[in-house]
Amino acid sequence: MIYECAIIGGGPAGLNAALVLGRSRRRTIVFDDDHGRNLVTRESHGFLTRDGIRPEELKRLGREDVAKYDCVDIEPKRIIRINRVTETHYELTTADGSVYHSIKIIIAVGLKEKLPNIPDIEKFYGTSLFSCPYCDGWELQEQPLAVIADKMVFDLAKKVYNWSKDLVVFTNGEGRLEESEKSRLEAKGIIVREERIDGLEGKNGQLSNVRLEDGTLIERSGGFTTPLWTHAADFAKELGCKQNEYGGITTDEYGRTNVWNVYAAGDAAQIVPAQLIIAAGNGSAAAIGVNGDLTNEYFDRE
Ligand SMILES: Cc1cc2nc3c(=O)[nH]c(=O)nc-3n(C[C@H](O)[C@H](O)[C@H](O)COP(=O)(O)OP(=O)(O)OC[C@H]3O[C@@H](n4cnc5c(N)ncnc54)[C@H](O)[C@@H]3O)c2cc1C
């Protein structure tokens, strides 16, 4: 069997694409190995009607919506290889060696994150330390916060200041701040610590102190940091998709990439701003692109 569209990734981007393709009566398959980027958190915010929902629950509801359309299959499998085998379609191979065929592909793999190299940081990430103030700033407002950054530290600190004025910026020995930026932060009462961080302290993911290399403890109850982002799978590069300056896959407004029959949606295309509702929205746009193109390709042939 040859599917009309294979969607790689079943996060909000992939599932919303599947929903729209299901409703367009397209034979669709979604592959998802369930490593969504926000699964480290307890709550998701800013998604209209679902503010505060657990990420797993949002995904369960999304799958439930898609399951109403029997032309859509969902496979809990990881795709490891995509080959263009003929002039008509692609061959997709899963980690367990199964092979599937599809005319079109939507890459909705999301991003993987590399946190700054600080001992124990992953124990706090997603509970009291986050990367996106729009997602989690409200819950941390007015608290003593840390801004721990490898890059973009000045911009992040400026942004977080909107939620709390009690800020300590940690550059972790990387010297990422210009002198003028440092003065602008200090003029606002923001403390800047440029020493290397030795570790983070706290219990059950709740931050209580940032420990500097000389042993100084700085009390903080939460904060923000800047992970490095890369695509959760390398298909865009392997297939030859162009990427923008942020590393996102370049698409038109219907998710089309420069590569034949390959579309992209969600964080992998968007990079910033990265939000559940934006990912879902561009999943929908990519599905409309796929269905529109299939319609044009089939109409005079059928
Ligand atoms: C800590 C944290 C908190 C966040 N909080 C919020 C919030 O409160 N509100 C908000 O709007 N946004 C939040 N975000 C951002 C949000 O998680 C992303 O914008 C959103 O998940 C992007 O959706 P996506 O579908 O593009 O990717 P994802 O949700 O990451 O989904 C991609 C899916 O593709 C799968 N996949 C990847 N490669 C393969 C492969 N080769 N084969 C099969 N499956 C594959 C993954 O396992 C995953 O399930 C947060 C992010 C983080 C890190």
The ligand as an SDF file (V2000), in Angstrom:
LIG
                    3D

 53 58  0  0  0  0  0  0  0  0999 V2000
   10.4320   22.5360   29.0360 C   0  0  0  0  0  0  0  0  0  0  0  0
    9.4890   22.9830   27.9510 C   0  0  0  0  0  0  0  0  0  0  0  0
    8.2750   23.5590   28.2880 C   0  0  0  0  0  0  0  0  0  0  0  0
    7.4140   23.9840   27.2690 C   0  0  0  0  0  0  0  0  0  0  0  0
    6.2260   24.5420   27.6310 N   0  0  0  0  0  0  0  0  0  0  0  0
    5.3910   24.9850   26.6850 C   0  0  0  0  0  0  0  0  0  0  0  0
    4.1560   25.6000   27.0510 C   0  0  0  0  0  0  0  0  0  0  0  0
    3.8130   25.6970   28.2200 O   0  0  0  0  0  0  0  0  0  0  0  0
    3.3870   26.0850   26.0460 N   0  0  0  0  0  0  0  0  0  0  0  0
    3.7470   26.0110   24.7270 C   0  0  0  0  0  0  0  0  0  0  0  0
    2.9910   26.4800   23.8710 O   0  0  0  0  0  0  0  0  0  0  0  0
    4.9140   25.4250   24.3580 N   0  0  0  0  0  0  0  0  0  0  0  0
    5.7310   24.9130   25.3030 C   0  0  0  0  0  0  0  0  0  0  0  0
    6.9200   24.3450   24.9330 N   0  0  0  0  0  0  0  0  0  0  0  0
    7.2720   24.2670   23.4970 C   0  0  0  0  0  0  0  0  0  0  0  0
    6.5240   23.1060   22.8580 C   0  0  0  0  0  0  0  0  0  0  0  0
    6.8270   21.9080   23.5530 O   0  0  0  0  0  0  0  0  0  0  0  0
    6.8960   22.9550   21.3760 C   0  0  0  0  0  0  0  0  0  0  0  0
    6.7570   24.1900   20.7120 O   0  0  0  0  0  0  0  0  0  0  0  0
    6.0080   21.9150   20.7040 C   0  0  0  0  0  0  0  0  0  0  0  0
    6.0590   20.6850   21.3910 O   0  0  0  0  0  0  0  0  0  0  0  0
    6.4030   21.7120   19.2440 C   0  0  0  0  0  0  0  0  0  0  0  0
    5.5720   20.7550   18.6680 O   0  0  0  0  0  0  0  0  0  0  0  0
    6.1210   19.8210   17.4850 P   0  0  0  0  0  0  0  0  0  0  0  0
    4.9560   18.9780   17.1020 O   0  0  0  0  0  0  0  0  0  0  0  0
    6.8000   20.6190   16.4530 O   0  0  0  0  0  0  0  0  0  0  0  0
    7.2640   18.9440   18.1730 O   0  0  0  0  0  0  0  0  0  0  0  0
    7.1860   17.9220   19.4050 P   0  0  0  0  0  0  0  0  0  0  0  0
    6.0830   18.2610   20.3350 O   0  0  0  0  0  0  0  0  0  0  0  0
    8.5630   17.8620   19.9590 O   0  0  0  0  0  0  0  0  0  0  0  0
    6.8040   16.5480   18.7130 O   0  0  0  0  0  0  0  0  0  0  0  0
    7.6710   15.9090   17.8090 C   0  0  0  0  0  0  0  0  0  0  0  0
    7.3860   14.4180   17.8770 C   0  0  0  0  0  0  0  0  0  0  0  0
    8.1120   13.7720   16.8280 O   0  0  0  0  0  0  0  0  0  0  0  0
    8.6490   12.5620   17.3260 C   0  0  0  0  0  0  0  0  0  0  0  0
    9.7860   12.1770   16.4830 N   0  0  0  0  0  0  0  0  0  0  0  0
   10.9520   12.8440   16.3010 C   0  0  0  0  0  0  0  0  0  0  0  0
   11.7370   12.1750   15.4240 N   0  0  0  0  0  0  0  0  0  0  0  0
   11.0410   11.0740   15.0670 C   0  0  0  0  0  0  0  0  0  0  0  0
   11.3290    9.9800   14.1850 C   0  0  0  0  0  0  0  0  0  0  0  0
   12.4880    9.9060   13.5230 N   0  0  0  0  0  0  0  0  0  0  0  0
   10.3890    9.0040   14.0440 N   0  0  0  0  0  0  0  0  0  0  0  0
    9.2040    9.0540   14.7280 C   0  0  0  0  0  0  0  0  0  0  0  0
    8.8930   10.0740   15.5730 N   0  0  0  0  0  0  0  0  0  0  0  0
    9.8020   11.0660   15.7340 C   0  0  0  0  0  0  0  0  0  0  0  0
    9.0220   12.9000   18.7750 C   0  0  0  0  0  0  0  0  0  0  0  0
    9.1470   11.7410   19.5760 O   0  0  0  0  0  0  0  0  0  0  0  0
    7.8380   13.7820   19.1900 C   0  0  0  0  0  0  0  0  0  0  0  0
    6.7910   13.0050   19.7480 O   0  0  0  0  0  0  0  0  0  0  0  0
    7.7910   23.8720   25.9050 C   0  0  0  0  0  0  0  0  0  0  0  0
    9.0200   23.2820   25.5830 C   0  0  0  0  0  0  0  0  0  0  0  0
    9.8530   22.8430   26.5790 C   0  0  0  0  0  0  0  0  0  0  0  0
   11.1650   22.2210   26.2270 C   0  0  0  0  0  0  0  0  0  0  0  0
  1  2  1  0
  2  3  1  0
  2 52  2  0
  3  4  2  0
  4  5  1  0
  4 50  1  0
  5  6  2  0
  6  7  1  0
  6 13  1  0
  7  8  2  0
  7  9  1  0
  9 10  1  0
 10 11  2  0
 10 12  1  0
 12 13  2  0
 13 14  1  0
 14 15  1  0
 14 50  1  0
 15 16  1  0
 16 17  1  0
 16 18  1  0
 18 19  1  0
 18 20  1  0
 20 21  1  0
 20 22  1  0
 22 23  1  0
 23 24  1  0
 24 25  2  0
 24 26  1  0
 24 27  1  0
 27 28  1  0
 28 29  2  0
 28 30  1  0
 28 31  1  0
 31 32  1  0
 32 33  1  0
 33 34  1  0
 33 48  1  0
 34 35  1  0
 35 36  1  0
 35 46  1  0
 36 37  1  0
 36 45  1  0
 37 38  2  0
 38 39  1  0
 39 40  1  0
 39 45  2  0
 40 41  1  0
 40 42  2  0
 42 43  1  0
 43 44  2  0
 44 45  1  0
 46 47  1  0
 46 48  1  0
 48 49  1  0
 50 51  2  0
 51 52  1  0
 52 53  1  0
M  END
$$$$
